[in-house]
Amino acid sequence: MITERQKNILRLIIQEYTNTGNPVGSKKLMEDGIKSSSATIRNDMKALEEHGLLLKTHSSSGRIPSMDGYRYYVDHLLSPAEIERDELETIRHSFGREFHEINDIIEQSAEILSDLTSYTAFSLGPEVKERRLTGFRIVPLNERQIIAIIVTDKGNVESQVFAIPASVSSQDLEKMTQIINDKLVGQPLLTVYHRLRTEIPMILHRYFQTPDGMMKLFDAMLGHAFEEKVFVSGRMNLFNFGVEKDLDQLKSVYSFMQNTDAITHLLTTDENRDTQIAIRIGSEIGNDLLENMSMITATYEVTGHGKGTIALLGPTSMPYSKMFGLVDVFRDELASKLGAYYRFLDE
């Protein structure tokens, strides 16, 4: 159990250290408003160190926060800061431009958040289970390549180039397109997913001599419709904080930041989905590569269209009060922009 004065000392040390990066001593704490003698403050700092909330870098230094100290601060002492007016104007101006599909808004949101903070930002749109497949077409590029275009009713368009096996003819592709349009277009994505694993394989056996190959092509073409697409901005900012200048670690972190499945899993844990704004520190993030960092994850909800997620990855010494307040406002602005876009689609 720590006293109120010790709580104030811990709060001030964390605020000062996250602003300057320098260890904090008793003299600075007196200047910041702790009305006690230098000796009393040093005793309190020693007590906080014994509780595991502060660290002493060397014999003559002040103190810096430990991971447990940050955790205590976030859980008990954090007071979100009010966002600066120019930051709010930047967010609204960036969201004010014309967008052509939902993914453009999601991608832009990661870029805005990264630019505002100089950290790595992630943005994940509302869940795909709310979507319906509304269009599918194939565009030939040459004899052996096509572009498959998938459209959903939530303003998402996915397109990808595929190489067609030699055993698949142009007539096969026409039949495939007909089956997709007859059996799957107009259906919720959950129904599409279910039919791809039940009804569609039986249909393929009736129409194609090599149904397994066609089934793989079906899965490849339609698989993107079921992905929760995460956008990442400011990947290289990671190398300005938290990552030791070890070549192997740099390569590992860079590789991880290219793995959208791993990032999506990191953002969509049950713990994050149940909490509007969650702060995970060090090992709590759940990835050894990020153990010297902190992640702020926030969910937002667009009425009638599900929940999405935004997140910031930065150093453990990030200014939590400022970042918490910024993320809180940002998720509301993003939800508002997405809501307006969905209403536009329904008009």
C-alpha positions in Angstrom: 0.0 0.0 0.0 1.5 3.4 -1.0 0.6 6.7 0.5 -1.1 9.6 -1.4 2.2 11.5 -1.4 4.0 8.5 -2.9 1.3 8.3 -5.5 1.9 12.0 -6.4 5.6 11.4 -6.5 5.1 8.4 -8.9 2.8 10.4 -11.1 5.2 13.3 -11.3 8.2 11.1 -12.0 6.3 9.3 -14.9 5.1 12.6 -16.3 8.5 14.2 -16.2 10.3 11.1 -17.5 8.0 10.6 -20.4 8.5 14.3 -21.3 12.2 14.5 -21.0 13.6 11.0 -20.9 15.8 12.0 -17.9 15.8 10.4 -14.4 14.0 12.4 -11.8 15.4 13.5 -8.5 14.0 14.9 -5.3 14.9 18.5 -6.2 12.8 18.4 -9.4 9.9 16.9 -7.4 10.1 19.8 -4.9 10.0 22.2 -7.8 7.0 20.4 -9.2 5.0 20.8 -6.0 5.8 18.1 -3.5 5.7 20.0 -0.2 8.2 17.9 1.7 11.9 17.9 2.5 14.4 16.4 0.1 15.1 13.7 2.6 11.4 12.8 3.0 11.0 12.6 -0.8 14.1 10.4 -1.2 12.7 8.0 1.4 9.4 7.9 -0.5 11.3 7.2 -3.7 13.1 4.4 -2.0 9.8 3.0 -0.8 8.4 3.1 -4.3 11.6 1.4 -5.5 11.0 -1.4 -2.9 7.5 -1.8 -4.2 8.9 -2.3 -7.7 7.4 0.8 -9.1 10.6 2.8 -9.6 14.2 1.9 -10.8 17.5 3.6 -9.9 19.7 3.7 -12.9 23.0 4.2 -10.9 24.1 5.3 -7.5 23.9 9.1 -8.0 20.9 9.2 -10.3 17.3 10.0 -9.8 14.6 7.4 -10.5 12.8 6.2 -13.6 9.6 4.2 -13.8 9.6 0.4 -14.0 7.2 -1.6 -16.1 5.1 -2.2 -12.9 5.3 1.6 -12.2 3.8 2.4 -15.6 1.1 -0.3 -15.0 0.2 1.2 -11.6 0.1 4.7 -13.2 -2.2 3.7 -16.0 -4.5 1.7 -13.7 -4.8 4.2 -10.9 -3.3 7.7 -11.7 -3.9 8.3 -15.4 -6.0 11.4 -16.2 -6.6 11.7 -20.0 -5.3 15.1 -21.4 -7.5 17.2 -23.5 -6.6 17.2 -27.2 -5.0 20.3 -28.7 -7.3 22.3 -31.0 -4.8 22.1 -33.9 -4.7 18.3 -33.6 -8.5 18.1 -33.7 -8.5 20.3 -36.8 -5.9 18.1 -38.5 -8.0 15.0 -37.9 -11.2 16.6 -39.2 -9.4 18.1 -42.2 -7.8 14.8 -43.1 -11.2 13.0 -42.9 -12.9 15.8 -44.8 -11.6 14.8 -48.2 -13.5 12.6 -50.7 -13.2 8.9 -50.3 -14.2 6.2 -52.8 -14.5 3.2 -50.6 -14.5 2.2 -46.9 -10.9 0.8 -47.0 -9.7 4.2 -48.1 -11.0 5.7 -44.9 -9.5 2.9 -42.7 -6.1 3.3 -44.4 -6.2 7.1 -44.0 -7.0 6.8 -40.4 -3.8 4.9 -39.7 -1.7 7.5 -41.6 -3.3 10.4 -39.7 -2.7 8.7 -36.3 0.9 7.9 -37.1 1.6 11.4 -38.4 0.1 13.0 -35.2 2.1 10.8 -32.8 5.3 9.7 -34.7 4.4 6.2 -33.5 3.3 3.1 -35.4 -0.5 3.1 -36.0 -2.9 0.3 -36.9 -6.5 0.5 -38.2 -8.9 -2.3 -38.6 -12.4 -1.7 -40.0 -15.8 -3.0 -38.8 -16.1 -6.8 -38.8 -16.6 -8.5 -42.1 -19.5 -10.6 -40.7 -21.7 -7.6 -41.3 -21.0 -7.5 -45.0 -22.9 -9.0 -48.0 -21.3 -10.0 -51.3 -22.9 -7.8 -54.0 -20.7 -8.3 -57.0 -18.1 -10.6 -58.6 -16.5 -10.4 -62.0 -13.4 -11.7 -63.8 -11.3 -9.6 -66.2 -8.9 -11.5 -68.4 -5.4 -10.0 -68.6 -3.9 -12.6 -71.0 -4.2 -16.3 -71.7 -3.1 -17.3 -68.3 -3.9 -14.4 -66.0 -7.1 -12.8 -64.8 -8.2 -10.1 -62.3 -10.9 -11.2 -59.9 -13.0 -8.3 -58.5 -15.1 -8.7 -55.4 -17.6 -6.0 -54.2 -19.5 -5.9 -50.9 -22.4 -3.8 -49.8 -20.2 -1.9 -47.3 -18.3 -0.1 -49.9 -15.4 -2.5 -50.1 -13.8 -3.5 -53.4 -11.1 -6.2 -53.5 -9.2 -7.1 -56.6 -6.3 -9.4 -57.2 -4.4 -11.0 -60.1 -4.5 -14.8 -60.4 -2.5 -17.2 -62.6 -4.9 -19.8 -64.1 -3.8 -23.4 -64.2 -3.4 -24.8 -67.8 -6.2 -27.3 -67.1 -8.7 -24.4 -66.6 -10.3 -23.1 -69.8 -12.0 -19.8 -70.5 -15.3 -21.8 -70.5 -14.5 -23.0 -67.0 -14.0 -19.5 -65.9 -17.3 -18.4 -67.4 -19.1 -21.3 -65.6 -17.3 -20.4 -62.3 -18.5 -16.7 -62.6 -22.0 -17.9 -63.3 -22.0 -20.2 -60.3 -20.7 -17.4 -58.0 -23.3 -14.9 -59.3 -26.2 -17.5 -59.1 -25.3 -19.0 -55.7 -23.3 -16.5 -53.7 -23.8 -12.9 -54.9 -26.4 -11.2 -52.7 -25.7 -13.4 -49.7 -24.1 -12.4 -46.4 -20.5 -13.3 -46.2 -21.1 -15.8 -43.4 -23.5 -17.6 -45.8 -20.9 -17.4 -48.6 -18.3 -18.9 -46.3 -20.7 -21.7 -45.3 -21.7 -22.5 -48.8 -18.1 -22.6 -50.0 -17.7 -25.5 -47.6 -20.9 -27.4 -48.2 -23.0 -26.7 -51.3 -20.3 -25.4 -53.7 -18.1 -28.5 -53.7 -21.0 -30.7 -54.7 -21.9 -28.3 -57.6 -18.3 -28.3 -58.8 -18.3 -32.1 -58.9 -21.3 -31.9 -61.3 -19.7 -29.4 -63.7 -15.9 -29.9 -63.7 -13.6 -32.9 -64.3 -11.1 -31.5 -61.8 -13.3 -30.1 -59.0 -10.5 -30.0 -56.4 -8.5 -27.5 -58.6 -11.6 -25.4 -59.2 -12.4 -25.4 -55.4 -8.9 -24.1 -54.7 -9.4 -21.3 -57.2 -12.8 -20.5 -55.6 -11.2 -20.3 -52.2 -8.3 -18.2 -53.5 -10.6 -15.7 -55.3 -13.2 -15.3 -52.5 -10.9 -15.7 -49.6 -10.0 -11.9 -49.5 -13.7 -11.1 -48.8 -13.4 -12.8 -45.4 -10.2 -11.2 -44.3 -10.2 -8.5 -41.7 -7.9 -6.1 -43.4 -5.5 -4.2 -41.2 -3.7 -1.1 -42.3 -0.4 -0.1 -40.7 1.3 3.3 -41.0 4.7 4.4 -39.5 6.3 1.0 -39.5 9.8 2.6 -39.6 9.0 4.6 -36.5 9.6 1.4 -34.5 13.3 1.8 -35.1 13.3 5.1 -33.3 12.2 3.5 -30.1 12.1 0.2 -28.3 14.1 -1.8 -30.8 17.8 -2.5 -29.9 20.1 -1.8 -32.8 20.7 -5.5 -33.3 20.5 -6.6 -36.9 18.7 -9.9 -36.2 16.1 -8.1 -34.0 15.6 -5.4 -36.6 14.9 -8.0 -39.2 12.5 -9.9 -36.9 10.6 -6.8 -36.1 10.4 -5.7 -39.7 9.2 -9.2 -40.7 6.5 -9.1 -38.0 5.3 -5.7 -39.2 4.7 -7.2 -42.6 2.6 -10.1 -41.2 -0.9 -8.8 -41.3 -2.4 -12.0 -39.9 -0.2 -11.7 -36.8 -1.0 -8.0 -36.4 -4.7 -8.6 -36.8 -4.5 -11.3 -34.1 -2.7 -8.9 -31.8 -5.4 -6.3 -32.2 -8.5 -8.6 -31.9 -7.9 -10.5 -28.7 -11.0 -10.9 -26.6 -9.5 -8.7 -24.0 -9.2 -5.8 -26.4 -12.7 -6.3 -27.9 -14.3 -6.0 -24.5 -12.6 -2.8 -23.5 -13.1 0.5 -25.3 -9.5 1.7 -24.6 -6.9 -0.7 -23.4 -3.2 -0.1 -22.6 -0.8 -3.0 -22.7 2.7 -2.5 -21.5 5.8 -4.6 -22.3 5.2 -8.4 -22.0 1.4 -7.7 -21.8 1.4 -7.1 -25.5 2.0 -10.8 -26.0 5.0 -10.7 -28.4 8.6 -10.9 -27.3 9.7 -8.5 -30.0 7.6 -5.7 -28.5 8.5 -6.2 -24.8 10.1 -2.8 -24.6 7.0 -1.0 -26.0 3.4 -0.1 -25.1 0.3 -0.5 -27.1 -2.9 1.5 -26.8 -5.9 -0.2 -28.4 -9.3 1.4 -28.9 -12.5 0.0 -30.3 -15.2 2.1 -31.9 -18.7 1.2 -33.1 -20.5 2.3 -36.2 -24.2 1.8 -35.6 -25.6 -1.1 -37.6 -22.2 -1.9 -39.1 -20.2 -3.4 -36.2 -17.0 -2.6 -34.3 -13.5 -1.6 -35.6 -10.2 -1.1 -33.9 -7.4 1.4 -33.9 -4.1 1.1 -32.1 -0.9 2.9 -31.3 2.5 1.1 -30.7 5.1 3.3 -29.0 7.8 3.3 -26.3 6.9 2.4 -22.8 7.9 6.0 -22.0 5.1 7.4 -24.2 3.1 10.3 -22.6 0.1 8.1 -21.7 -2.1 11.0 -20.6 -1.8 12.8 -24.0 -2.0 9.6 -26.1 -5.0 8.3 -24.2 -6.9 11.5 -24.8 -5.9 11.7 -28.5 -6.9 8.1 -29.2 -10.2 8.6 -27.4 -11.1 11.6 -29.6 -9.7 10.0 -32.7 -11.9 6.9 -32.5 -15.0 9.0 -32.2 -14.0 11.1 -35.3 -13.3 7.9 -37.3 -16.6 6.3 -36.2 -18.4 9.5 -37.2 -16.7 9.6 -40.7 -17.5 5.9 -41.3 -21.1 6.4 -40.2 -21.5 9.3 -42.6 -20.1 7.2 -45.5 -22.4 4.3 -44.8 -25.4 6.6 -44.8 -24.2 8.0 -48.1 -24.1 4.4 -49.5 -27.7 3.8 -48.3 -29.1 6.9 -50.0 
